[in-house]
Each structure stands twice: as C-alpha cells, then as structure tokens.
Amino acid sequence: MKKSNLILGLAGVLILISLIAWGYQINKGLIVTNMRNPFSWGLYIATFAFFVGVAAGGLIISSSVYLFNIEKLKPFTRIASLSAFASILGAGAMIFPDMGRVDRVWNIFVYPNFKSPLVWDVVVISAYLLITFLSVYVQLLPDWKKEGRGFLNGWTKSHPQEYVEAFSKKWSKRVALVGLPVAILIHTVTALIFATQESRGWWNTAVLPPDFVSVAIASGTAFVLVIALLAVGKDQFEQYKEAFQRMALIVAGALVVHFFFVSVDLLIHGWWGSPEGKEVLSLIFSHYGFLYGTELLLPAFTMVFFLTKKGKNSFNALIIGSLLLFIGVFAHRLMLMYPAFNSIPLTLAIPGAGIESWAYPVAIGQLQEGVPVFVSSWAYTPSLVEYAVALLPFGLLVFVVTLALKMYNYVPQK
C-alpha cells in the first residue's frame, strides 16, 4: 500500500509538471518548442505513436485470449485491457499539446473533413477508448457484485451472482470480437497518417501499416507482461510461469515479423537508388546512426533473448528485456520523424553543373536576429518545454494503472 501511494504521488508530480509546461506553451505559443516549418512533428507525435502502439497491443492480447481461447493467458485479460485503456488515454492526451490552438479542437467534430486521416484517427481513438473501458468494466462486474462495490453496476443488485458472471463472460467475448479489429485498425490508421504524406519518401511504403501492427503487438504484450509481473511479484512467478513464457514468445514472434518488414523496406529504398532514396539512407545510417542503432539493436536483443531459456524463465530477465524493448520502440517512433523531415522534398536538377538534386531552402517560419530565415535541414532537438509536456501520458498511464490495481482486483486468481 505504501509503495502504491508513493507511485501515485510520483505520477501526480509528473502530471503537474507537464500541465504547468503545457500552460506555458499555450501562453507563449508553439514557438517555445523546437519544431519549425521544416520539422512540424516531433517528440509529441512520436510519443503519441508510441502509446497508440502499446494500447493496440494490449487489446489485441486481451481480445485474442477470448476469441482463440488461450487458456494460459486468461488470468491476465483484465490487466491487458487495463493497460490498453491507460495507454490510449495517454495517447489521446498527447495529441492536444501538439495542436497548439487546443481551443479549436471542436472544429474537428463540427466540420470534419473525412478525406483527412486525422479525422479517422480521432474516430478510432474515441471508439478505442470506449471499447477498452467496456472491456475492463464487464470483466470486473462479477467481483464488484460479490464485494458490493464498483460503479455503474446498480443494475446487478436485482440479479444473482451466477447471472452476473454469465453476463460478464458473454459480453467479454462480444467486446473482444469488436476490440480485435478496432485494435488493428487504430494502429493502421495511425500508420496511414504517415504513409499518405506524399512528399515524405521515408514514409511512402505499404509496409508501414503492417509493421506498425507488429511493433504494437510486441510492445503492447511486453507492457502487459511487465504489469502482470509486478502485480504478481516474485513470490507467485512460478505459479504463472507458463503464461509469462507465452507472452515472451508472442513478443519475440512479433519482432521477427517486424524485422522482416524492416529488411524489405531498406532493400527497396536501397535498390531504388534515386537521389531521394540515397539521401534518406545516408541520414539514417550516418547522421542519425546512433538513434537508428538503438532502434534496431535493443529490440533485436529482446527478440533473441526472449527465445532463449534464460530470457523467458526469469522474472528479472523478462523485466529487463521488456524495458530495453520500450527504449528501442520509442527510438523507432522518433526515427519516423528525423529522416522524413530532414530529407527536404523540394529539389531541383541543374543540367551542365553536375548537380542531380539541389535542395531548395525552406523558410523556418521565424524571423529573429542570429537565426537563419531559410534552411535546407533542421537540427531538431526537443526543447525543455517539450520534454516536460511529454511527461503527461507517462504520468497518466502510471496513475491510472496504479490506482486501478490498488482499488480493484486485477491480480490474477486461478
């Protein structure tokens, strides 16, 4: 209980810091970030994409257990649904600071442009939030009936315990039936927001949506695994060891698919051989080599590690492997931005001068002494304000998960 209170306090501090920073940003404008015209998406969208993936993976696991009757994982469906709900809450919260003029959000609902993938992203995120809430709600109903607590469950008083348990089982399957395709759809739509930007060669690939889903399954399952391990503790690890091993194998299998897509994508970009393709490859392997190495090597380590006997049979090994995966996946989300935005799509070939591709300079949108007005690339590094604001989804996720585990019975019972 003391540990829970400490974690809740820490989460509250993170939320408070982020809200103060966001208030400062609203007052001063997005100029306090290091995003500019050449680099319009940064840490905020990378964080959003990361949490959308974790959320999608959590509901895919929860829904698959019910739809495919995966007995070993049934004790952890509540935790899987909870992780999905908390993650999509964090992802949705991260969108607002990136918009700048958050007071105009209502225009999306009043004047939606259905040709825009952003509108469909709002639709699927809203639907996802509702589905994940329902998934948690129907699974907890039997316990709430038995313990005489909970919320939105007054109707259960007029029904016996057996009826509520049957209702919970029936509707858990129904929610799973809807939840699985929606979970895949939410990350597909998120990927399409990138892939449909015609001027960004790094994103223009049909591989992006299925690769997003494979990474989501890996990171979402790893997050469920971490919460389950912490909820159960080392004392009960052996009791649920087979379930943890199964989740580790799901993570490793999803990463195998991910690296297949990565290999195909790099091969096409390399084989293509156009100036734009060469420029992107030069950026990712030289200028952003360290970050790209982090994106590749840490998930690759987790993939191999979780396939070994030592990696999937130890409490600490599963925690460490999952944390390394999170770092690698977050780097993967950041690397969506850097090569795409620093490969300026406005180019000109100059005959006779031997110049195949000359990049037009782009106005950065800021006139200030000592700052260039036009640039051909932008050395984006998130500002301190961006780092502070980006704490919001992390604080929300930790707060929601910790409070839920403290208040209700999410610890698996055989």
C-alpha positions in Angstrom: 0.0 0.0 0.0 2.9 2.4 0.9 4.5 1.6 -2.5 1.3 2.3 -4.3 0.9 5.7 -2.6 4.5 6.6 -3.4 4.0 5.7 -7.1 0.7 7.6 -7.2 2.5 10.6 -5.8 5.2 10.4 -8.4 2.7 10.1 -11.2 0.9 13.1 -9.8 4.1 15.1 -9.8 4.7 14.1 -13.5 1.2 15.2 -14.4 1.6 18.5 -12.6 4.9 19.3 -14.2 3.5 18.6 -17.7 0.4 20.7 -17.1 2.4 23.6 -16.0 4.7 23.3 -19.0 1.7 23.0 -21.3 0.1 26.1 -19.8 3.3 28.0 -20.5 3.2 26.7 -24.1 -0.4 27.7 -24.6 0.5 31.2 -23.3 3.6 31.7 -25.4 2.7 29.5 -28.4 4.4 26.6 -30.1 7.5 28.8 -30.7 8.7 27.5 -27.2 9.2 24.1 -28.8 12.0 23.4 -31.3 9.6 22.4 -34.0 9.5 24.7 -37.1 8.2 24.7 -40.6 10.7 22.1 -41.9 10.1 19.9 -38.9 6.4 20.2 -38.0 6.1 16.9 -36.0 8.5 16.0 -33.2 8.5 14.5 -29.7 4.8 14.9 -29.2 3.8 12.9 -32.2 6.5 10.3 -31.5 5.1 9.9 -28.0 1.6 9.6 -29.3 2.5 6.9 -31.8 4.4 5.0 -29.1 1.4 4.9 -26.7 -1.1 4.1 -29.5 1.0 1.1 -30.3 1.1 -0.1 -26.7 -2.6 0.4 -26.4 -3.3 -1.6 -29.6 -1.1 -4.4 -28.5 -2.8 -4.6 -25.1 -6.3 -5.0 -26.5 -5.0 -7.4 -29.2 -3.8 -9.7 -26.4 -6.9 -9.4 -24.3 -9.3 -10.0 -27.3 -7.2 -12.9 -28.7 -7.4 -14.7 -25.3 -11.2 -14.7 -25.5 -11.6 -15.3 -29.3 -9.0 -18.0 -29.6 -9.4 -19.5 -26.1 -5.8 -19.1 -25.0 -6.2 -20.7 -21.6 -2.7 -19.9 -20.3 -3.2 -16.1 -20.7 -6.8 -15.9 -19.3 -5.7 -14.8 -15.8 -4.2 -11.7 -17.3 -7.0 -10.4 -19.6 -8.0 -7.8 -17.0 -4.5 -6.4 -16.9 -4.3 -6.5 -20.7 -7.5 -4.5 -21.0 -6.4 -2.1 -18.3 -3.0 -1.5 -20.0 -4.8 -0.7 -23.2 -7.2 1.7 -21.6 -4.5 3.6 -19.7 -2.3 3.7 -22.8 -4.9 5.1 -25.2 -5.8 7.7 -22.5 -2.2 8.8 -22.6 -2.0 8.8 -26.4 -5.2 10.9 -26.7 -3.9 13.4 -24.1 -0.6 13.8 -26.1 -2.4 15.0 -29.2 -3.7 18.2 -27.6 -0.4 19.9 -26.9 0.8 19.2 -30.4 -2.2 21.0 -31.8 -1.2 24.4 -30.3 -4.6 26.0 -30.5 -6.4 23.4 -28.4 -9.4 25.7 -28.2 -10.2 24.9 -31.8 -10.4 21.1 -31.4 -14.2 21.3 -31.5 -13.9 22.1 -35.3 -12.8 18.5 -36.0 -16.2 17.3 -34.7 -18.3 20.2 -36.1 -16.6 20.4 -39.6 -15.0 17.0 -40.1 -13.0 16.5 -43.3 -13.4 12.8 -43.9 -10.7 12.9 -46.6 -8.3 13.6 -43.8 -6.8 10.6 -41.9 -6.6 12.8 -38.8 -10.4 12.7 -38.6 -10.4 8.9 -38.8 -7.7 8.8 -36.2 -10.0 10.8 -33.8 -12.9 8.4 -34.6 -10.9 5.2 -33.9 -9.2 6.6 -30.8 -12.6 7.6 -29.4 -14.0 4.2 -30.2 -10.9 2.5 -28.8 -11.3 4.4 -25.5 -14.9 3.3 -25.2 -14.1 -0.4 -26.1 -11.2 -0.6 -23.7 -13.3 0.9 -20.9 -16.1 -1.6 -21.6 -13.6 -4.5 -21.7 -12.4 -3.6 -18.2 -15.9 -2.9 -16.9 -17.5 -6.2 -17.9 -14.6 -8.3 -16.6 -14.8 -6.6 -13.2 -18.6 -6.9 -12.8 -18.6 -10.3 -11.0 -16.1 -9.1 -8.4 -18.0 -5.9 -7.9 -21.2 -7.8 -7.4 -19.6 -10.2 -4.9 -17.8 -7.4 -3.0 -20.7 -4.9 -3.1 -18.8 -2.0 -4.7 -17.8 -0.6 -8.0 -19.6 1.9 -10.2 -22.3 1.8 -12.9 -23.4 -1.6 -11.6 -26.5 -0.8 -9.6 -28.5 -2.9 -12.1 -26.7 -6.1 -10.8 -28.4 -5.9 -7.4 -31.6 -7.4 -8.9 -29.7 -10.3 -10.4 -28.0 -13.3 -8.7 -24.2 -13.8 -8.8 -24.5 -16.6 -11.4 -26.3 -14.3 -13.8 -23.7 -11.5 -13.5 -20.8 -14.0 -14.1 -22.5 -15.4 -17.2 -23.2 -11.8 -18.4 -19.5 -10.9 -17.9 -18.3 -13.9 -19.8 -20.7 -13.4 -22.7 -20.0 -9.6 -23.1 -16.3 -10.1 -22.6 -16.3 -12.2 -25.8 -18.5 -9.7 -27.6 -16.3 -6.8 -26.7 -13.3 -8.9 -27.8 -15.0 -9.6 -31.1 -15.2 -5.9 -31.8 -12.0 -5.0 -30.0 -9.6 -7.1 -32.0 -10.3 -5.5 -35.4 -10.5 -2.0 -33.9 -7.1 -2.5 -32.2 -5.6 -3.4 -35.5 -7.5 -0.5 -37.2 -6.3 2.1 -34.8 -2.7 1.5 -35.5 -3.3 1.0 -39.2 -4.9 4.5 -39.3 -2.0 5.9 -37.3 0.4 4.4 -39.8 -1.6 5.7 -42.8 -1.4 9.3 -41.4 2.3 9.0 -42.1 2.2 6.8 -45.2 -0.2 9.1 -47.0 2.0 12.2 -46.8 3.1 12.2 -50.4 6.2 14.4 -50.0 7.9 12.2 -47.4 9.8 9.4 -49.2 10.7 7.7 -45.8 7.0 7.1 -45.1 5.7 6.3 -48.6 5.6 2.5 -48.2 2.8 -0.1 -47.9 5.0 -1.8 -45.3 4.3 0.9 -42.7 0.8 -0.2 -41.6 1.6 -3.9 -41.0 4.9 -3.0 -39.5 3.1 -0.7 -37.1 0.8 -3.5 -36.1 3.7 -6.0 -35.5 5.5 -3.4 -33.3 2.3 -2.8 -31.4 1.8 -6.4 -30.6 5.4 -6.7 -29.4 5.4 -3.5 -27.2 1.8 -4.0 -26.0 2.4 -7.6 -25.0 5.6 -6.5 -23.2 3.7 -3.9 -21.3 1.1 -6.4 -20.2 3.9 -8.7 -19.2 5.6 -6.0 -17.1 2.3 -5.1 -15.3 1.5 -8.7 -14.7 4.9 -9.5 -13.3 4.8 -6.5 -10.9 1.2 -7.3 -9.9 2.0 -11.0 -9.2 5.5 -10.4 -7.8 8.4 -12.8 -7.5 6.6 -15.0 -4.9 3.9 -16.1 -7.4 6.2 -16.1 -10.5 6.4 -19.9 -10.7 2.7 -20.2 -10.5 2.1 -18.3 -13.7 5.5 -19.0 -15.4 3.9 -20.7 -18.4 1.8 -17.6 -19.1 4.8 -15.3 -18.9 6.7 -17.6 -21.2 3.8 -17.5 -23.7 3.8 -13.7 -23.7 7.6 -13.6 -24.1 7.2 -15.8 -27.2 4.5 -13.5 -28.6 6.8 -10.6 -28.2 9.7 -12.4 -29.9 7.4 -13.6 -32.8 6.0 -10.1 -33.4 9.6 -8.8 -33.5 10.6 -11.4 -36.1 7.8 -10.1 -38.3 8.9 -6.5 -37.6 12.5 -7.1 -38.7 11.3 -8.9 -41.8 9.4 -5.7 -42.8 12.4 -3.5 -41.9 14.6 -5.6 -44.1 12.2 -5.4 -47.0 11.8 -1.6 -46.6 15.6 -1.0 -46.5 16.1 -3.2 -49.5 13.5 -1.3 -51.6 15.0 2.1 -50.5 18.5 0.9 -51.4 17.6 -0.8 -54.6 15.5 2.2 -55.8 18.7 4.2 -56.0 17.1 7.6 -56.6 18.7 10.7 -55.1 15.9 10.9 -52.6 16.3 7.3 -51.5 20.1 7.7 -51.2 19.6 10.8 -49.1 17.3 9.0 -46.7 19.7 6.1 -46.3 22.6 8.5 -45.7 20.6 10.2 -43.0 19.6 7.1 -41.1 23.0 5.4 -41.3 25.3 8.3 -40.7 23.7 11.4 -39.2 21.2 9.5 -37.1 23.2 6.3 -36.9 23.2 6.1 -33.1 19.5 6.5 -32.8 18.8 4.1 -35.6 21.2 1.6 -34.0 19.2 1.9 -30.8 16.0 1.3 -32.7 17.4 -1.9 -34.3 19.7 -3.4 -31.7 17.6 -3.2 -28.5 14.5 -4.8 -30.0 16.8 -7.4 -31.7 18.4 -8.2 -28.4 15.0 -8.7 -26.8 13.8 -10.8 -29.7 16.7 -13.2 -29.3 16.8 -13.1 -25.5 13.1 -14.0 -25.2 13.7 -17.0 -27.4 16.4 -18.4 -25.0 15.7 -20.5 -22.0 17.3 -17.9 -19.7 15.4 -15.0 -21.2 11.9 -16.3 -20.7 12.3 -18.2 -17.4 13.5 -15.4 -15.1 11.5 -12.6 -13.5 14.3 -10.1 -13.8 15.2 -11.2 -17.4 11.6 -10.6 -18.6 11.5 -7.1 -17.0 14.9 -6.1 -18.4 14.1 -7.4 -21.9 10.8 -5.6 -21.9 12.3 -2.3 -20.8 15.0 -2.5 -23.5 12.3 -3.1 -26.0 10.4 0.0 -24.9 13.5 2.1 -25.3 14.1 0.7 -28.8 10.4 1.1 -29.9 10.5 4.8 -28.6 13.6 5.3 -30.7 11.7 3.8 -33.6 9.0 6.3 -33.2 11.5 9.2 -33.1 13.2 7.9 -36.2 9.9 8.2 -38.1 10.5 11.9 -37.9 14.2 12.7 -38.4 14.9 11.2 -41.8 11.5 12.2 -43.2 11.6 15.9 -42.2 15.4 16.4 -43.0 15.0 15.0 -46.5 13.6 18.2 -47.9 11.3 17.1 -50.8 11.8 20.4 -52.8 14.7 19.6 -55.1 16.0 20.8 -58.5 18.3 19.2 -61.0 20.8 21.7 -62.6 21.9 20.5 -66.1 25.5 21.1 -67.0 26.6 21.7 -63.4 26.7 18.1 -62.5 24.0 18.6 -59.8 21.4 15.9 -59.8 19.5 17.1 -56.8 19.8 20.5 -55.2 17.6 21.2 -52.1 15.5 24.4 -52.1 15.9 26.3 -48.9 12.7 26.3 -46.7 11.5 29.2 -44.6 11.6 28.1 -40.9 8.8 30.5 -40.1 10.7 32.6 -37.6 12.4 36.0 -38.1 14.9 36.6 -35.3 18.4 38.0 -35.0 21.0 35.3 -35.2 18.6 32.7 -36.5 18.6 31.8 -40.2 15.5 32.5 -42.2 15.9 29.8 -44.8 17.4 26.3 -44.2 17.8 23.1 -46.2 17.7 21.0 -43.0 16.7 21.5 -39.3 18.7 20.1 -36.4 15.7 19.3 -34.3 16.2 18.6 -30.6 13.2 18.8 -28.3 13.2 21.8 -26.0 12.9 21.6 -22.3 9.3 22.6 -22.5 8.6 19.7 -24.9 10.3 17.2 -22.6 8.2 18.5 -19.7 4.9 18.4 -21.6 5.7 14.9 -22.9 5.6 13.6 -19.3 1.8 13.9 -19.4 1.0 10.5 -20.9 3.6 8.7 -18.8 2.1 10.3 -15.6 -1.5 9.5 -16.7 -0.6 5.8 -17.5 1.2 5.2 -14.2 -1.5 7.0 -12.2 -4.4 5.1 -13.9 -2.7 1.6 -13.7 -1.5 2.0 -10.1 -4.9 3.4 -8.9 -6.8 0.6 -10.6 -4.6 -2.1 -9.2 -4.9 -0.6 -5.8 -8.7 -0.2 -5.8 -9.8 -3.4 -7.6 -8.8 -7.0 -8.1 -6.6 -7.2 -11.2 -4.2 -9.7 -9.7 -4.9 -13.0 -11.5 -6.6 -15.7 -9.5 -6.7 -19.3 -10.6 
